[in-house]
């Protein structure tokens, strides 16, 4: 299942992902705009409960598009919840020093989004890499 949220959805809207097997539910669900990040997190946490795991145990990739300050709140919320494997782009925020980026990479596996090759980035997200 793909949950899209905010500006990052432009990377996947033009692709067909079909439905979840035997359910008729679309594989791609749009969760709204950046301001709706809380709702998307609630869905992810409820899915984790249903599958008896945590959010990091779900086959979930997070790609935060860094276009305005709301992304700071979304990123900090995810980090405070211990969520890992977040892609951030199109560039790392200017206020993050190289040392801060290294800590986030080591502790949370933060990755830069590959804006030059979004198809490959999506394949990596689908493979949980």
N, C-alpha and C positions, 0 to 999 in steps of 0.2 A: 504494500500500500504506500502511496506517495501522498504526503500531506504538504501542500504548498501554503506559503504565507508571505505576505508582503511583496516587495519588489523582486525577490528572487524567483517568483513564479514564471517570469518571462523566459527563463531558461528551459522550461519543460512544457509550456502550454501548447506548442505546435506539434507535439508528439502524441501518438496513440499508445496507451498502456493497457487497454482492454478492461476486463472485469476480474474480480477475485473469483477463483474457481468455485463453482456450485453456489454462488450467492447472488449474482447479478449486480453486486455493488461495484461501482467504478473503482479501479485501482488508484486513480488520481482524484483526491479530494482537496478542494481549495478551502483553506481555513480563514481566509480574509486578508486584511491588511496588517501592517506592523502592530497597530493598536490592538489587534486580536490575538497577540502572541500568547496571552494567558490562556485563552480557550484552547489553542493548539497544545500547550503544555499540559492542560488538564486531560485532553484526549490521549496524549502520549503516556501520561501517568496512569490513566485508567486502563489503557492497553497493557501496560507493564503489569498492573495488578492482575488482569485477566489471564496473563501468561505466566504469572508467578515469577516475575523477574523485576529488574529496575529498568529505568529508561535506557541506560547504556546496554542492557541486554537485548533490547529490541533491534530488529534490522532497520535502523533509523539513521538517516544521514541528515545533518542540519547544515544548511548553506545560508549564511546571513549576508545579505547585500548591504554594503556599507555606503549608503547614499545620504543619510542624515542622522541626526543625534538620537533618534528613537532606537537606532540599532545598538547604541551603548546600553540602554536599559534592557533590551532583549538579551544581549551578550552577557551582561552582568547577572541577569536573572538565571540564565542557563548555567553559568559558571557556579553561582551560589547553590544550585541544585546538584552540582557535581556532574553535569552532563558533559560528555567528552565527544571527540571526533567531529568538531564543528569546523566547517569551511567558512572563511571570511573573505570578502572581496567586494569590489574589484581590486582593492589595495588594502593593506593593513592601515589602520587609523594612524594618523601622523603623531598623535600623542603617545603612542606606545613606543618605548625605547627598544632597541634590539635586545636588551637584557630582559625586559618585560615579555617580549614576544617569545624568547627562549624558555622562560618559565612556563608560559601558557602552552607552548609546544610540548614541553616535557611532562607537565602535570595533566593537561587536558587534551593532548594530541590535536591542538589547534592547527589548521592547515590553511594556506592561502587558496582561494578559489582559482581555478584555471580558466580565466576569461578568454584566453586565446584559443582554447580547445574545449568548449563546453560539452561536446559530445563525449570526449574521453573522461572529463570530470564526472559526468553523469554515470558513465559505465563504472567508474571507480566507486561512486557512491552506492550504486546498486550492488556492487561486489563487497561493500563494507571495507573499502581500502582508503 
